[in-house]
């Protein structure tokens, strides 16, 4: 049987060219379960087909990792979409609408999608409606026991606001933060005094920073596209969140005395125990990994650490907690809510996310220790163990 990390070709791999702007877009459906796949849509300059294919394969793994035979949510296949365009470009929204129109047959039949890097769910929903779609996740509707109740439940969940931030923006960061806390607990490292540096203060990075700060960790550096803001004594996370623009950039006029403005890559060498790359793919390579002194790198972004760099980091005793586990909470929360494993309630969502993410992190780290391997290799092994069950019950690959 093939495994998610093996080089089998995806089921669907296509390139789209916008007839107005000439920009490229991509869709990769890695695998289907019961005829449906799941994976977000990103928009960033320089996005490539190879990048989207890697992300789609990662989604296959994320879905398998969250399989719980006791739950109503049954994992879907993995997929991903990508558009090579700067989301801040004035033409970006038109490109998005035209892309969704072109992908409409797939979204209606087999690809459920949502926000990813460069896009918010509100924007995706608005563009999807303009493209003539019922919903960006409508392909999963035939699998629901009660479609009307499920859609009402998900809409109610998206309307939940927690201290000024939507629940949908917080659950992913809750999962990332719980991954950090689980790793600290296994290493018997106290939360108080543990320092964190993040790249990105958008949806995932901002929520992660909030949950870690509230758990007692000290956020000492945050990077956005304007540079790095740092304070060895700790940044005021709530003030930074309040001062963000729509792209996660912090208004520098709101910084406190003691907050320093540094170059954009300064977060890498921050004096911190935990680094959280939460912005872009391929952020850590074989060259800049030399600057890292942190004990843990926790991948809130998709594919932020290049494989060769991860090997070098492991050789220096630095543990990388992989994206396929760490940032899987948002995707799982969508389906837990839609299928009815949880209700549209923040406390229930956070509790369920923490419980499931901690169980996954503990399982992965225990497997890595037992096998004498990296957490990423352990995650792959766990998926490989689950594939026969999924294949038997649901026809995993086809």
C-alpha positions, 0 to 999 in steps of 0.5 A, spaced: 500 500 500 502 506 498 503 512 504 502 519 504 509 521 503 510 516 497 511 519 490 505 517 487 501 522 483 496 526 485 489 524 482 488 531 480 493 536 478 492 542 474 494 549 472 490 555 471 491 562 467 487 568 468 485 570 462 485 578 464 491 578 468 495 572 466 497 570 473 497 563 474 493 558 479 493 551 481 489 545 484 492 539 486 487 533 489 492 528 492 486 523 494 479 522 495 475 519 501 468 517 499 469 522 493 471 528 497 477 532 499 479 538 504 484 543 503 485 551 503 486 556 498 492 560 499 494 566 495 501 569 495 506 571 490 511 566 487 506 560 489 508 554 485 504 548 483 510 544 486 508 547 493 501 546 492 502 539 491 506 538 497 501 542 501 495 537 498 499 531 500 500 534 507 492 535 508 492 527 506 496 526 512 492 531 517 486 528 515 488 521 517 491 523 523 485 526 526 481 519 524 477 517 531 472 511 530 468 514 535 467 521 532 461 523 527 467 526 523 470 521 518 477 524 515 476 526 507 482 526 502 487 531 501 487 537 497 490 544 496 489 550 491 494 556 490 494 563 486 500 566 484 498 573 486 500 578 492 493 579 496 495 586 497 494 587 489 488 591 487 487 586 482 487 580 487 480 580 488 478 579 481 483 574 480 480 570 486 473 570 483 475 568 476 479 562 479 473 560 483 469 560 477 474 556 473 474 551 479 467 551 480 466 544 478 471 541 483 468 545 489 461 543 487 463 535 486 470 534 490 474 539 493 472 543 500 476 549 501 477 555 505 482 560 508 489 559 507 495 564 507 494 571 504 486 570 504 481 570 510 474 566 510 470 572 509 474 574 503 473 567 500 466 566 502 464 573 498 468 571 492 465 564 492 458 567 492 460 572 486 463 565 483 456 562 483 458 557 489 453 555 494 459 554 499 466 553 499 465 546 502 459 544 499 462 538 496 461 535 503 454 536 504 451 530 501 455 526 507 452 530 512 446 527 516 442 533 516 445 538 512 441 544 514 442 543 521 450 542 520 450 549 516 446 552 521 451 550 526 457 552 522 455 559 521 453 560 528 460 558 530 463 563 525 459 568 528 462 567 535 467 572 538 472 571 543 475 578 546 474 581 539 477 575 535 472 570 531 472 563 534 474 561 527 481 565 527 483 562 534 482 555 534 488 554 529 492 558 534 489 554 540 492 548 537 499 550 535 499 553 542 497 546 545 502 543 541 508 547 544 505 546 551 505 539 550 512 539 548 514 543 554 510 538 559 514 532 556 520 536 557 518 538 564 520 545 562 515 550 566 511 555 562 513 561 566 520 564 563 519 560 557 520 565 551 517 565 544 519 568 537 514 568 532 514 569 524 507 572 523 502 575 527 496 574 522 490 569 523 495 563 526 500 567 529 496 572 532 492 566 535 498 562 537 501 568 541 495 570 545 494 563 547 501 562 549 502 569 553 495 567 557 499 560 558 504 564 562 510 564 556 513 570 554 513 573 547 519 576 546 519 577 538 514 578 532 516 578 525 511 581 520 512 584 513 515 590 515 520 587 520 521 584 527 518 587 533 522 585 539 523 586 547 527 581 551 522 583 557 516 581 553 512 584 548 504 586 550 501 581 545 494 584 546 496 591 544 500 588 538 494 584 536 489 590 537 494 594 532 494 589 526 492 591 519 488 586 515 495 582 513 497 582 520 502 588 520 503 592 526 502 599 527 509 601 529 506 608 532 503 603 538 510 600 540 512 601 547 518 604 550 523 598 550 520 595 544 525 595 538 524 595 531 529 590 528 530 587 521 525 582 518 529 576 519 531 577 526 526 573 529 530 567 527 536 569 532 532 571 538 534 569 545 528 564 545 526 557 547 521 556 542 520 559 535 514 559 531 514 560 524 507 562 522 507 566 516 510 563 509 513 556 507 520 555 506 522 560 511 528 556 514 533 553 510 540 550 510 543 557 511 539 561 516 538 555 520 545 556 523 542 562 527 537 558 531 539 557 538 532 555 540 530 548 543 524 547 539 521 550 532 513 549 532 511 549 525 504 553 525 505 555 517 505 550 512 512 547 510 516 553 513 522 548 514 526 545 508 528 538 509 535 539 509 535 544 514 531 540 519 536 534 518 541 539 520 537 542 526 536 535 528 543 534 528 544 540 533 539 537 538 533 542 535 526 539 535 522 541 529 514 539 531 511 538 524 506 542 521 502 536 519 500 535 526 501 542 529 497 546 525 491 541 523 487 544 528 483 549 524 481 544 519 479 539 524 475 544 527 471 545 521 469 538 520 468 537 528 463 543 528 460 541 521 459 533 522 456 535 529 462 532 534 462 539 537 457 545 538 458 552 536 461 554 543 468 557 544 469 553 550 467 547 547 471 548 541 477 550 545 477 544 550 476 539 544 482 542 540 486 542 546 484 535 548 485 532 541 492 536 539 495 534 546 493 527 544 496 527 537 503 531 540 504 526 545 503 520 541 508 523 536 513 524 541 512 518 544 513 514 537 519 518 535 522 517 542 521 509 541 523 509 534 529 513 535 527 518 529 524 525 528 517 527 530 516 528 523 518 521 521 514 519 527 507 522 524 508 519 518 509 512 521 502 514 525 499 515 518 502 509 515 499 505 521 492 508 520 491 507 512 489 500 512 484 501 517 481 507 513 482 504 506 478 498 509 472 502 511 472 508 506 476 506 500 482 511 502 485 512 496 479 512 491 
